[in-house]
């Protein structure tokens, strides 16, 4: 019952002061409309660019989109945009101000919003008083992102190319030394093919050659070659096997080098742009009707509160008297 009488009392209060409340509410709405105009609040225009990551590899457990988000929010890209668009002057921040950089970054963070969408894309929203600058900033952020990722990748591929080139140089030296040793074994000891020469030595040593003229066997040569094979045959096998192995690994390293060089020279982009930012023809801030409604409602409620306090105060004074 108390709530009922309180509500009835409040409605009665509003009805008694309805004309005053109406005038106050209308005046507040008019003032809200006036002060939300461009003469008092600088209108801001919003441009949005949407893109998906491309040609990048994720690190640890983060997704490619999260990696792209981290790069877009990096200080390097922020500083590049600040310098390219001269935002210190554009935002009218005094360069001699003690906390100039803090104020500049706060203004930048307020006007540039980079987030991940529910569909794993990246949305870049930029607000500015100049619609052309807003759209240019959004598109330029993606351009600088591509340049930054390309620089990071080329730096890594340059390291890989240098590594492969160093390995090839070492392999060349090793192969040259093995070939030189084979030349010595062949030139000084007559060792060329262990398997074939071993068979020929065995035939000569046992005098089991093809044909009937056994007198043609060079016994001295067979004996000398047999001694050389016994002494250096193991080395011949080892050097030959090592040479074959090093030749195979040389080819593998060469293929790796060529692939790394292709990536180093490639001109890739690292984002698939779904929506390119364009200059907006409609302001995004302030939203005038919201300000007008909020001003009128606030004035109405505040007026009711003041009237309620004044009436109750007068009743208390009457009761005391």
Secondary structure, 3 states (H helix, E strand, C coil): CHHHHHHHHHHHHHHHCHHHHHHHHHHHHHHHHHHCCCCCCCCEEEEEEEEEECCCCCCCCCCHHHHHHHHHCCHHHHHHHHHHCCHHHHCCCCCCCCCHHHHHHHHHHHHEEEEECCCCCEEEEEEECCHHHHHHHHHHHHHHHHHHHHHHHHHHHHHHHHHHHHHHHHHHHHHHHHHHHHHHHHHHHCCCCHHHHHHHHHHHHCCCCCCCCHHHCCHHHHHHHHHHHHHHHHHHHHHHHHHHHHHHHHHHHHHHHHHHHHHHHCCCCCEEEEECCCCCCCEEECCHHHHHHHHHHHHHHHHHHHHHHHHHHHHHHHHHC
